[in-house]
Each structure stands twice: as structure tokens, then as C-alpha cells.
Amino acid sequence: MFDLVADCPECEPVFLAAAEELGQDPRRFVREHPPADLFVDRAGQILCCTRALAVWAALGAARPTRAVIAGYSVGEMAAWGCAGAWNARSTLRLVERRAAAMDAAAPPDSGLVGIVGLSREALEPILGRHEAVIAIVNDTDSFVIGGRGDALDAACQEATASGARRAVRLRVSIPSHTKLMVGAVEPFRAALREIAPKPLRPTLRLLSGIDGDTMSDLEKGCDKLARQICTPVAWAACLDSCRSAGAELALELGPGAALSRMAAPYFPTGGVRSADDFHTVAGVRGWLSRAND
């Protein structure tokens, strides 16, 4: 997870901040803990944001001066950090507070399911019959749904029988971005009040995950960031906003390449990459420099 940036000196402040929350350097944590520990909500949220912040730090002078920054689920916290609203220490401290609030509010035996291949019109009646709800809109036929375990299992079975190409339980133990998580909103909103964000550079545009709108007022943005916990994420709207803003390149900072695959149709051919596509930080920097030329 951190091989790309493990030896990058620019990333040390990020790793030190993550170690304060995890109790161990994240580079050691991912190697020494069993795989199941990496998917525990608290650790998973901290690790994913650490990875995005570390890659952004590693880019150094190659970071674009003008950018649209968006984050997927907990990645929205990393997006605020990358945009400069908080430093790495404050960002990851807030991520830990967010995870703690969500863990306390989550009902037992609940989680998320990814469903691909059904339109929203076809999917919503199925969800209504099984008390599950849409948590994330990825595309016109790609959704993440949330709910209790038995409801998710039943919804998966019916979605598959109705023609869904994919219906799979995700390794997430909380029903993020659904009304089941409303109890986590106020504790996290209180945490956001304690660490006020700094104003952003005017050349950076930060998007809200729940509607894809630009957050020009960070005080109101913090309210939306808190409500995101129990509100569906409109990732397709974020990608539309990137395109509308004239963005020509997209770089996925977090682990994996799921978001860059989703972003590819919105950008010119070759204009979307994941940091995991590269073997070295110099390779990422070089791609950005050549693309910006």
C-alpha cells in the first residue's frame, strides 16, 4: 500500500501523523498486521487517507497549481487535506474522530453492497422491498447500497435475479452514507468545529461528495462533510463537475484503481491514471509534467 512512497522524505510528516493515530508507523502496520485488521473501520479510514495524503505530498513541485479535488467516501477527508484546509496531523486526527463516531453509531450486522448492471429505476423498488438504500451513486448503472445484513443479502439475491451483472458484499462493517448512520453526524460535526479549516488557494476547487458542488464556503462545507456520513455520495456528480470545470487530467491518489476506471469516460484518452500505475514517484511526477506541457 505504501511501497510507492515509503522512502520519500516529503511523506515523513504524513507518516508521523498517521502513527499518532494508529499507534504504529503505517508502513509497518500494513505489513505486520493480519489482513483482516486492515479492513477494520478505524484502521481502514486512517490508512486510506494516509495513502492519499502521502502521494500528494510526494508529488512536491509536480503538484498542479490549478486543480479540482474530490474524495470518495472517507477520501473526502483526504481531499480537504490535499487542498490545504488542514495539515496532515489535523486531517488524520479528524479521520480518527470520524471513524470513532461511525463505529459507535453503526448497528450490528450491517454494511455495504456493490451492485452493477441495473438502472436506478430498476434497483430502487428492490431496495424498497428489502429495507436497503442507495449509499453511493457511481454511474447510471453502478451503485453501492447500505443496510442491515439480512436486508443486503435479500436485495443482492433479487438484484442478481433481475439481471445485475455484479452484486457483492463489500468488506465494510458499517452502512456508510445511509440514515442508519445519523447518530454519527453530530459528534463528527463537533470535531470539525474544534479544528477549523484554513482558507483554500483560489486556484484549487474542492468538491462536496454529496452533490459535486464547489465548496466556496468552508463553514457550510464542514456541515456537508458531517452530513456526508448519513447522506448518499454522488460520485458521478463529482466527475461531472470535474469535466464541467475543464479538468483535462485525473490522478487517483488512494490505493487501487477503481476510481480512475470510473473517471476514464469523463476525460480524454490517456488523461486518467492511478498512482498505482507507476513504479516510482519520479514516474508520477514525470507523467504530470509531460501532461501539463
C-alpha positions as CSV (number, residue, x, y, z in Angstrom):
1,M,0.0,0.0,0.0
2,F,2.8,2.4,0.7
3,D,5.6,0.9,-1.4
4,L,5.5,3.8,-3.9
5,V,6.1,6.5,-1.3
6,A,7.7,4.5,1.6
7,D,11.2,6.2,1.2
8,C,10.0,9.6,0.0
9,P,11.3,12.2,2.5
10,E,8.4,14.6,1.7
11,C,6.0,12.0,3.1
12,E,7.5,11.7,6.6
13,P,5.2,14.3,8.2
14,V,2.2,12.3,6.9
15,F,3.6,9.0,8.2
16,L,4.3,10.6,11.6
17,A,0.8,12.0,11.8
18,A,-0.7,8.5,10.9
19,A,1.5,6.8,13.5
20,E,0.0,9.1,16.2
21,E,-3.5,7.8,15.3
22,L,-2.6,4.1,14.6
23,G,-0.1,3.7,17.4
24,Q,2.4,2.4,14.8
25,D,4.1,3.6,11.6
26,P,1.5,2.9,8.8
27,R,4.3,1.3,6.7
28,R,4.8,-1.3,9.4
29,F,1.2,-1.6,10.3
30,V,0.2,-2.8,6.9
31,R,3.0,-5.4,6.8
32,E,2.8,-6.7,10.4
33,H,-1.0,-6.9,11.0
34,P,-3.2,-9.7,9.6
35,P,-5.2,-8.6,6.5
36,A,-8.5,-8.6,8.5
37,D,-7.1,-5.8,10.7
38,L,-6.7,-3.5,7.6
39,F,-10.4,-3.6,6.9
40,V,-11.5,-2.7,10.4
41,D,-13.3,0.6,10.0
42,R,-11.0,2.8,12.1
43,A,-7.7,1.4,10.6
44,G,-9.1,1.4,7.1
45,Q,-10.2,5.0,7.2
46,I,-6.9,6.2,8.5
47,L,-4.8,4.1,6.1
48,C,-6.7,5.1,3.0
49,C,-6.4,8.8,3.9
50,T,-2.8,8.4,4.8
51,R,-2.1,6.9,1.4
52,A,-3.7,9.8,-0.5
53,L,-2.0,12.5,1.6
54,A,1.3,10.8,1.2
55,V,1.1,10.6,-2.6
56,W,0.0,14.2,-2.7
57,A,3.0,15.2,-0.5
58,A,5.4,13.1,-2.6
59,L,4.4,15.0,-5.8
60,G,6.1,18.1,-4.5
61,A,6.7,20.7,-7.2
62,A,4.9,18.5,-9.7
63,R,1.5,19.2,-8.0
64,P,-0.7,21.2,-10.3
65,T,-1.2,24.8,-9.4
66,R,-4.8,24.6,-10.7
67,A,-6.8,21.6,-9.7
68,V,-10.3,20.2,-8.9
69,I,-10.0,18.0,-5.8
70,A,-12.7,15.4,-4.9
71,G,-12.8,12.5,-2.5
72,Y,-14.8,9.3,-2.5
73,S,-16.4,8.4,0.9
74,V,-13.7,8.9,3.6
75,G,-11.4,10.1,0.7
76,E,-13.3,13.4,1.0
77,M,-11.3,13.9,4.2
78,A,-8.1,13.4,2.3
79,A,-9.3,15.8,-0.3
80,W,-9.7,18.5,2.2
81,G,-6.2,17.8,3.5
82,C,-4.7,17.8,0.0
83,A,-6.5,21.1,-0.7
84,G,-4.8,22.6,2.3
85,A,-7.8,23.0,4.6
86,W,-5.9,21.1,7.3
87,N,-2.4,19.8,7.7
88,A,-1.8,16.1,7.8
89,R,-1.9,15.9,11.5
90,S,-5.2,17.7,11.8
91,T,-6.7,15.7,8.9
92,L,-5.9,12.3,10.3
93,R,-7.0,13.3,13.8
94,L,-10.4,14.2,12.3
95,V,-10.4,11.0,10.3
96,E,-10.0,9.1,13.6
97,R,-12.8,11.0,15.2
98,R,-15.0,10.4,12.2
99,A,-14.3,6.6,12.4
100,A,-14.9,6.5,16.1
101,A,-18.3,8.3,15.7
102,M,-19.3,6.0,12.9
103,D,-18.3,2.8,14.8
104,A,-20.4,4.0,17.8
105,A,-23.4,4.7,15.7
106,A,-23.4,1.7,13.3
107,P,-26.0,-1.0,14.0
108,P,-24.7,-4.6,14.4
109,D,-24.5,-6.8,11.3
110,S,-24.7,-4.0,8.8
111,G,-22.6,-2.9,5.8
112,L,-22.5,-2.2,2.1
113,V,-23.0,-4.0,-1.2
114,G,-21.8,-3.1,-4.7
115,I,-24.4,-3.6,-7.4
116,V,-23.6,-3.1,-11.1
117,G,-25.9,-3.6,-14.1
118,L,-29.3,-2.2,-13.0
119,S,-30.6,1.3,-13.6
120,R,-31.7,3.3,-10.6
121,E,-35.4,2.8,-11.7
122,A,-34.9,-0.9,-11.6
123,L,-32.9,-1.0,-8.4
124,E,-35.0,1.2,-6.1
125,P,-38.1,-1.0,-6.0
126,I,-35.9,-3.9,-5.0
127,L,-34.3,-1.9,-2.2
128,G,-37.7,-0.7,-1.0
129,R,-38.9,-4.3,-0.6
130,H,-35.8,-5.2,1.5
131,E,-35.3,-2.0,3.6
132,A,-31.9,-1.2,1.9
133,V,-30.9,2.1,0.4
134,I,-28.5,3.7,-2.0
135,A,-25.3,4.8,-0.4
136,I,-23.2,5.8,-3.4
137,V,-24.1,6.6,-7.0
138,N,-21.1,5.7,-9.1
139,D,-22.8,5.7,-12.5
140,T,-26.2,5.3,-14.2
141,D,-26.0,1.5,-13.5
142,S,-23.4,1.3,-10.7
143,F,-24.4,1.7,-7.1
144,V,-23.3,1.0,-3.5
145,I,-26.2,0.1,-1.3
146,G,-26.3,0.0,2.5
147,G,-28.4,-1.6,5.2
148,R,-28.6,-4.5,7.7
149,G,-27.1,-7.8,6.8
150,D,-30.3,-9.7,6.1
151,A,-31.7,-6.9,4.0
152,L,-28.5,-6.7,2.0
153,D,-28.5,-10.4,1.3
154,A,-32.1,-10.4,0.1
155,A,-31.5,-7.3,-2.0
156,C,-28.4,-9.0,-3.6
157,Q,-30.4,-12.1,-4.5
158,E,-33.2,-10.2,-6.1
159,A,-30.9,-7.8,-7.9
160,T,-29.0,-10.8,-9.4
161,A,-32.3,-12.5,-10.4
162,S,-33.3,-9.2,-12.1
163,G,-30.2,-9.0,-14.3
164,A,-27.5,-7.3,-12.2
165,R,-24.0,-8.2,-13.6
166,R,-22.5,-7.9,-10.1
167,A,-23.9,-7.9,-6.6
168,V,-21.3,-8.4,-3.9
169,R,-20.9,-7.6,-0.2
170,L,-18.1,-5.2,0.4
171,R,-15.6,-5.6,3.2
172,V,-17.1,-2.8,5.2
173,S,-18.8,-3.3,8.5
174,I,-20.9,-0.1,8.6
175,P,-23.7,1.2,6.4
176,S,-21.9,4.5,5.5
177,H,-23.8,7.3,3.8
178,T,-27.2,6.0,4.9
179,K,-29.7,7.2,7.5
180,L,-28.6,4.3,9.8
181,M,-25.5,6.4,10.5
182,V,-27.3,9.6,11.5
183,G,-26.1,9.2,15.1
184,A,-22.5,9.8,14.0
185,V,-23.2,13.2,12.4
186,E,-23.3,15.5,15.5
187,P,-20.2,14.0,17.2
188,F,-18.3,14.5,14.0
189,R,-19.7,18.0,13.4
190,A,-18.4,18.9,16.9
191,A,-15.0,17.6,16.0
192,L,-15.0,19.7,12.8
193,R,-15.8,22.8,14.9
194,E,-12.7,22.2,17.1
195,I,-10.3,22.2,14.1
196,A,-11.4,24.9,11.8
197,P,-10.3,24.6,8.2
198,K,-7.9,27.2,6.6
199,P,-8.9,29.1,3.5
200,L,-8.0,27.5,0.2
201,R,-5.9,28.9,-2.5
202,P,-8.2,30.4,-5.2
203,T,-6.7,28.1,-7.9
204,L,-8.0,25.0,-6.1
205,R,-11.6,23.8,-6.3
206,L,-12.8,21.4,-3.6
207,L,-15.9,19.4,-4.3
208,S,-18.6,18.2,-2.0
209,G,-19.1,14.4,-2.2
210,I,-22.9,14.6,-1.6
211,D,-23.7,16.7,-4.7
212,G,-20.5,17.5,-6.6
213,D,-20.8,21.3,-5.9
214,T,-17.8,23.5,-5.3
215,M,-17.4,24.3,-1.6
216,S,-16.7,28.0,-1.7
217,D,-17.8,28.5,1.9
218,L,-15.8,26.1,4.1
219,E,-18.1,26.7,7.1
220,K,-21.0,25.4,5.2
221,G,-18.7,22.8,3.6
222,C,-18.0,21.4,7.1
223,D,-21.7,20.9,7.6
224,K,-21.9,19.0,4.3
225,L,-18.8,17.0,5.3
226,A,-20.5,16.0,8.6
227,R,-23.8,15.1,6.8
228,Q,-22.0,13.0,4.2
229,I,-21.8,10.3,6.9
230,C,-25.5,9.7,6.6
231,T,-26.1,11.1,3.1
232,P,-25.6,9.2,-0.3
233,V,-22.4,10.1,-2.1
234,A,-22.9,11.4,-5.6
235,W,-19.6,10.4,-7.2
236,A,-21.0,10.6,-10.7
237,A,-21.9,14.2,-10.0
238,C,-18.3,14.9,-8.8
239,L,-16.9,13.5,-12.1
240,D,-19.4,15.7,-14.0
241,S,-18.2,18.7,-12.0
242,C,-14.6,17.9,-12.9
243,R,-15.4,17.8,-16.6
244,S,-17.5,21.0,-16.4
245,A,-14.6,22.8,-14.7
246,G,-12.4,21.9,-17.7
247,A,-10.1,19.4,-16.0
248,E,-8.1,17.6,-18.6
249,L,-6.2,15.1,-16.4
250,A,-7.2,12.9,-13.4
251,L,-4.8,11.3,-10.9
252,E,-6.2,8.8,-8.3
253,L,-4.1,9.2,-5.1
254,G,-5.5,6.4,-3.0
255,P,-4.9,2.7,-3.1
256,G,-6.1,0.7,-6.2
257,A,-7.5,1.9,-9.4
258,A,-11.3,1.7,-9.0
259,L,-11.8,5.5,-9.1
260,S,-9.6,6.0,-12.2
261,R,-11.6,3.3,-14.0
262,M,-14.8,5.2,-13.2
263,A,-13.2,8.5,-14.2
264,A,-11.8,7.3,-17.6
265,P,-15.0,8.1,-19.7
266,Y,-15.0,11.7,-18.4
267,F,-11.5,12.6,-19.6
268,P,-9.5,12.5,-22.9
269,T,-7.9,9.1,-23.7
270,G,-4.7,8.7,-21.6
271,G,-5.7,11.5,-19.3
272,V,-6.6,9.4,-16.3
273,R,-4.1,7.4,-14.2
274,S,-3.9,5.9,-10.8
275,A,-0.8,6.4,-8.7
276,D,-0.6,2.6,-8.5
277,D,0.0,2.5,-12.3
278,F,3.6,3.8,-11.5
279,H,6.6,2.1,-10.0
280,T,8.3,5.2,-8.8
281,V,7.3,8.7,-7.6
282,A,9.5,10.1,-10.3
283,G,7.3,8.3,-12.8
284,V,4.1,10.0,-11.4
285,R,5.9,13.4,-11.4
286,G,7.1,12.8,-15.0
287,W,3.6,11.9,-16.2
288,L,2.1,15.1,-14.7
289,S,4.9,17.3,-16.1
290,R,4.6,15.8,-19.6
291,A,0.8,16.1,-19.5
292,N,0.9,19.7,-18.2
293,D,3.3,20.6,-21.0
